Amino acid sequence: MITVKQLRRTFGPIIAVDSISFDAKKGQVLGFLGPNGAGKSTAMRMLACFLRPDSGSASICEHDILKEPVEVRKNIGYLAENAPAYSEMTVGSFLNFICDVRQITGKNRKKALDKIVSTCSIESVYHQSIETLSKGYCRRVGLAQALIHDPPVLILDEPTDGLDPNQKYQVRQLINNMAKDKCIIISTHILEEVEAVCDRAIIISRGQILVDSTPQQLKEQYNCGLDEVFRKITRKKSA
Amino acid sequence: MNSFKAVFKRELKGYFITPVAYVFLVIFLFFAGYLPFRQGFFQYRQADLVLFFRNLPLLFVFMVPCVAMRLWAEERKSGSIELLFSLPVTVPQAVLGKFFAAWVFLLIALALTITMPITVIYLGVPDIGLIITGYLGAALMAGAFLAIGCFFSALTKNQVISFILSVAALAVLVYASMPTTLNYLSGFLPAAMVSAIEPMSLLNHYESIQKGLIRLNDIIFFSLLIIGAGLASVIILDERKAG
C-alpha cells in the first residue's frame, strides 16, 4: 500500500531525510521512531504530499505522490505534528468543512459525523470553538478529521501527544481496532506505544533508517527493553 | 470544483464568525461616507458620486490589505496550511477559493455604500449609468488590489509585513501617474521610461471607467493584474508552503 524509494529532502545545508526506502502493507502498523530532528515529520509530510521531495519517489495505494497528489490525499488520513486546525471554527463546522472538501454529503455525512464524534469522544465539545479546547481535545479533533473519510492509509504524527493516560489508551485501542483493514504509520517518542500498537518499528536518525524490524525482534536481538535498544542504536549513530 | 467551493465557503464564513468583518465594515463605511462629506458632498450641488468614487483608491490602498493580509500569512503562522494541503485541494483551487471569498466580502462592503447613490437619487437626477460604471470600476480595483495583497500574504507568515508590503506596492501602483510623481521621476529617468510608467498606473484605468467608458484595455489591465498576481501566489505557495 505504501512504497517509498530513495526519498530525500534537504532544507538548505541540512539533510532532513536521506534517501530512505521502505514498503508497508495493509494490516501493518508501522512505528516511526527517532530522536528529535531525525526526519520523521519531514518524511511523513512528504508522504502526505505537503512537502515535495528533492529526489526519490513514493506511492500510496498505487498513486505517485508527485504525479497524483490529489488522489494520494484522498486515500490518506493525515494528522500533522501539532494537529493544526482552524481555531476560530467550532468543532462541528470544522468537521463539516472537512466533509465538504472530501465530498462526503447527505446521509453519508451524517453517518460519518455521528461515528467519528463518538469514536473520538468529542461529543461534549462539538459546538465549542477549537481555540477554547485543551491540547488533548485539539488532538482528538485532529484525529477525527484524519479518520472521517475512513481512509485505507493513515499517517499519524505523534497521535497521542498531549493526551491523558485514559485518552492514550483509547487512541491505542482505536489504532489496534483499525489495524486489520488499514495501513498505518505512526511516529512517536513513546516507546511503550510502539510495543502496544506497532507490529513493525523503523528507527530513523539524521534522516537515515537505522533499523527496520519488529519490536519483539529488537528486544530479543539486543536482549533489553525497547528504551535501551533505542538509546543504543541512536547513540551509536550520533557517535 | 468542490474543493474550491469548500474553501470559498469556509473563508467567507470565517470573516463573519470573528469580529474582523464587523470592524472592517464599520471603519470602511465610516471613511467612505466621511471623506466625500468633508470635501463638500452637498456644497458641490451636483447629483453624482464623483467625490465618493474619487476617494475609494486611497481608502482601498489601506483597507484592502487589511482583508488580504490574513489570507495566507495566518494559515502559515497557525500551521493550518499543512492541514489544508494534506486535504484533496490543489494550490490553484485554494488560491481561487480564498481570493473569491475575500472579493465577495469586499463587494459586500461596497454594496453597503448603497446609501450614497440613494441620497443623490433622492436629491436630484443623477446619471445612473455613471454610478453603475463607477461601482464596476471600484469592484475591479478592489479585485486587483486584493490579488496583490494575496500575493504578499503568501510571501510571509507575518501579517504585519504582508500589510506593509501590500500598502507600499499599491501606493506605487496608484500614484505612479500623479503629475507630482511623474515630474519627480522625469528629473532622473529618460522621458521614454516616464511615459512607459504612466499607463501602468491603476488610477488612469480606474478614472477612465469612472467617466462611464468601459474600454477593453481597462478591463484587460485589471484582469491581467488579477490573473498575474494570482499565478504568482500559486507559484510561491507551491514552492514554499512549508516555509
Interface residues (C-beta under 8 A of the other chain):
Chain A: R45 A48 C49 F50 L51 P69 V70 E71 R73 K74 I76 Y78 A80 N82 P84 A85 Y86 S87 E88 M89 S93 F97 I98 D100 V101 R102 Q103 Q145
Chain B: N2 S3 K5 A6 V7 K9 R10 K13 G14 I17 T18 S78 G79 S80 I81 E82 L83 F85 S86 L87 P88 V89 T90 K241 A242
